[in-house]
Amino acid sequence: MGLFIACAIARLNIVESTRYMAPYLVILALGLLVVTYVPWFTLVLPRAFLR
């Protein structure tokens, strides 16, 4: 919903704005996969602070 409103205010096409957002979405998805499937990244901070 917010993307549509922002595109309407900026008078941009949805496809054009999505093209510029795609690299950021890919990086966010990769970060999500790393946090989900590599437990070391998720557990390192609690182990460091709870000692």
TORZA-446481 format. One record per residue (C-alpha): y, z, x. Coordinates in nm, 3 decimals, padded with zeros to 5 digits. Layout:
! residues N
Y;Z;X .
...
//
This chain:
! residues 51
00.000;00.000;00.000 .
00.241;00.092;00.278 .
00.176;-00.234;00.463 .
00.267;-00.438;00.157 .
00.588;-00.243;00.107 .
00.684;-00.270;00.474 .
00.620;-00.645;00.470 .
00.830;-00.682;00.156 .
01.120;-00.491;00.311 .
01.100;-00.681;00.640 .
01.034;-01.010;00.458 .
00.725;-01.081;00.664 .
00.405;-01.250;00.564 .
00.102;-01.020;00.539 .
-00.108;-01.253;00.755 .
00.158;-01.266;01.026 .
00.198;-00.889;01.039 .
-00.180;-00.840;01.044 .
-00.203;-01.074;01.342 .
00.030;-00.844;01.536 .
-00.160;-00.532;01.426 .
-00.506;-00.662;01.519 .
-00.506;-00.552;01.886 .
-00.408;-00.197;01.787 .
-00.678;-00.186;01.521 .
-00.938;-00.301;01.773 .
-00.833;-00.026;02.017 .
-00.848;00.234;01.740 .
-01.194;00.115;01.637 .
-01.318;00.132;01.997 .
-01.183;00.485;02.029 .
-01.359;00.582;01.709 .
-01.687;00.441;01.836 .
-01.655;00.628;02.166 .
-01.582;00.958;01.994 .
-01.862;00.903;01.745 .
-02.141;00.791;01.977 .
-02.056;00.964;02.307 .
-02.074;01.337;02.237 .
-01.937;01.434;02.578 .
-01.586;01.317;02.481 .
-01.591;01.524;02.165 .
-01.733;01.840;02.317 .
-01.545;01.861;02.647 .
-01.231;02.032;02.512 .
-01.407;02.303;02.310 .
-01.630;02.381;02.607 .
-01.330;02.399;02.841 .
-01.126;02.632;02.619 .
-01.403;02.859;02.495 .
-01.519;02.975;02.836 .
//
